[in-house]
């Protein structure tokens, strides 16, 4: 006889998110402006939440849009947010606007990344940073964390690899926590943490005000710091997961070297 595992209930999933966010039932109820008893009843299955209640609790717990859709499905309701492909005609104005921001950032590198750090688009200066990477790593989907840390990727040309590696792994850990343990991100972390660390494993605090990327390119050592930005008004799962990663010169030498 075989048994089929029952999918988690919406109540148990809401409890899991509450515990991930280190919230008590009282704290969640207070912020969502509902009674603690109602939160307790929802979590233990004694009360079936409405879709509005699911979304209200999820928003208090900063649950990403894709996971809110899964919570609604677990509660027996239709997903709230559409999930379109990046080439969908509805998203064309948004993607064109993001492309214009990439182009405007030249001559400095800029990337448009999805919520797994896969490259959706990039401006021309990025090509100069990928010279020498193994061709297998440049097959889509191109993952920027894999490209940075793989020994046949950019890693051999990153002068401060231990520092930059620690920075990327910290960002990856934060994203895993934010998404409630996205399995693709967990697999990516397992993969890249198995790569060579690139020197000393203990990372000393940097004297720089930001964590720089120091990379050899065109016979020079370029120093950048990165700025990530997202669309705050997103109402589509795909758009909500996109972010721009722009690289800004961290010293005058890099700015001068890349000036047209």
Secondary structure, DSSP 8 states (H G I E B T S, - for coil): ---------HHHHHHHHHHHTT--HHHHHHHHTS-HHHHHHHHHTSS---HHHHHHHHHHTT--HHHHHHHHHHTT---SSB---TT-GGGHHHHHHHHHHHHHTTTS-EEEE-TTSBEEEE-GGGGGGSTT--GGGGSSS-BHHHHHHSTTTTGGGBTTHHHHHHHHHHHHHHHHHHTTS-HHHHHHHHHHHTS---S-SS----SSSS--EEEEETTEEEEEEEEEE--TT--BHHHHH-EEEEEEESSHHHHHHH--
